[in-house]
Amino acid sequence: MTLPAGNPTCPRGQERLIRLGDGACYESSVGALAAVLGWSGRAWQIDRFVFWPSIEPIVAFFDGRLAAENRVLDDSLLRYYLHPTLRQGRMTDPFYFRYRDWASEAAYSAAVGDGYFDYIALDGGIGEDARRMRAGILPNLAKRYAVRVKMPEANLGQEIEIYERTDPPPAAPVCMN
């Protein structure tokens, strides 16, 4: 379908485009608008859209420090970067945790109070689970852990904190038959 020249539905100056083919006026307008908006909004720079913290400083801290028997508590995605140095079962995240008779926040709090983890890495985490975990462990952190790293996180501006246990955990109960 070709619109006649001088059609009021098509802006002036684009009458030649109408003659090139059906819908060329609308396609060119939409293409030009997309190009202008994309360029002005720099939408092609996907690296500017960051949804979670950078854990590179945390991974660098742990490089060469971890032993296979260490336990690490973290509030984000660290488990994927420390494997195979640490097995998945040696890393705990903020989504669910059971310790002795407790679960969730109470379990995190009790485990930190007992010195269960060798290291605790916090970078602001992802979501409400991470915030609840952090709130549960903060009152007990100073009892058995010392800050080893404290710095701003580059992507989201949250604070990175790495704690190391300074006081060994209590001895495991001995079972006698």
N, C-alpha and C positions, 0 to 999 in steps of 0.2 A: 504494500500500500504506500503510495507516495502522496504527500500533502502538497497542495498547491502553494506556490510562492506567495508570500504575504500572509500566510496563515497565522492568526493571532495566538495559537497555542505554542508556537515555536519562536524563541527570541530572534530578533533581527541579527543578521550576520551569519546565521546558521542555515539560511535557506539553501545554500549550495550543498550542505551536508544532507539535507532532506532528499535531494536528487540522487545521492549516492546509493541509497538503499532504504529498505523499510526500517523504521525505528532508529536510524543513524543519529538523529537529533537527540533523542533521549539517551542512547548509549554513550554518545560522546560527552554529554553533559554529566552523566553519572561517573564516567571514567575520569573526567577532569576534576570533578568534585572529590572523588576518592584520592586522586593523586595529590591535590592541594591539602586535604585533611591529613593524609598520611605523612606528607613532608612536614607540615607545620607541627604535627603531634609527635613526630619521630617514632611512629608506631612500629617501625621495623627494628628498632633497637630493643630486642626482647630481653637483653641482659639487664635492663632497667626495671623490669618487673620481677621483684624478689618477694617470695612468700614465706621463706623461713630463714633462720639465721645461718651464717657461714660458720662451719665447724672446723675450718682449716687450722686456726690457732690451737684448738683442742687436740686435733690429730697430731700436729707438730709436737705438742707437749708430751704426748704419750709415746711418740716414736722412740723406741729403744728402752722405755721404762717399764713396760708391762711384762709380766710373767704369765704363763698359762693358768696359774692358780689364782690370779687377782680377780676381784669382783669390782665392777664399776656400775655406779648409778648415774644415769644421765637423763636429761629432760627433753631430748630431741631425737636425732637420727644417728647418733654416734655408733650404734651397734653395727651398722653396715660398713663402717670404715675401719673398725678394729678387728673384724673377722679376716683372716683365720687366726690372728695372734691370740684372741680370746674367743672361746666358743660362745655361742649365743646364750647358753645357760648361765654364763658368768657376767652377763650384762643385763641390767634392769632398766626399764624405761618407765615413764609416768602413767602408762595406760592401765596396768593392773599389777599388783604385787601382793603376795601373801607371805607373812613372816610369823612364825609360831602360831598363836591363836588369832592374829589380827589380819585384816585385809585393808587395802587402799591406804588412805592417809595415816591411819593409826599404825599400819604395818611399816610404812616408810619411816615414821617417827621413831618407832621402837627399834628398827634395824639400825638407823643412824645413831641412836642413843647407845646401842650395844657395840657400835664400831663394826658392823657386819661388812660394810663395803671398804675396799682399800682406797678407792678414789671416788669422788663425786664431781661430775662435770655439769655445770649449769650455764646455759646460754640464753635463757629467756623462754626456751621451749616453744611448743606449738600447742596452743589451745588451753582450754580450761583444766584439762588433766594435769598439764605441766605446772600451772599456777597453784593448783591444790596440793600437788606433791611438794612444791617448794615451800608453801606455807606450813606443811606438816613437818618438814625436816629442819627449818630454820631455828626453832628453839633449841634443838639438840646438837647443832653443828659444832659449836664451840667446845663442847665437852671432849670430843675425841678427834677433831679434824682441824687442820691448819690450812689457811689459804696459800696456795702456791702460785696461782695466776689470777689476776684481776685486771680486766681491760675492757674497753668498749668493743662491741661486735660491729663489724664494718657494714653489713647489709641493712640491718634494721635498727641499729643504734642501741641495742640492748646490752647488758653487761655480761661478759664471760667471766665465770668464776670456776676455778678448779681447786678442789680440796683434796688433801691427802690425809689419811688416818695417821695420827701421831701416837696413839695409844693402842696397843694390840687388842684384838677382840678377846672376850672371855673364852676360856677353854671350853671346848665342846663337852657336853656331859658324857661320862663314861658309862657304857652299858655293861652290867655284870650279870651273867647268867647263873 
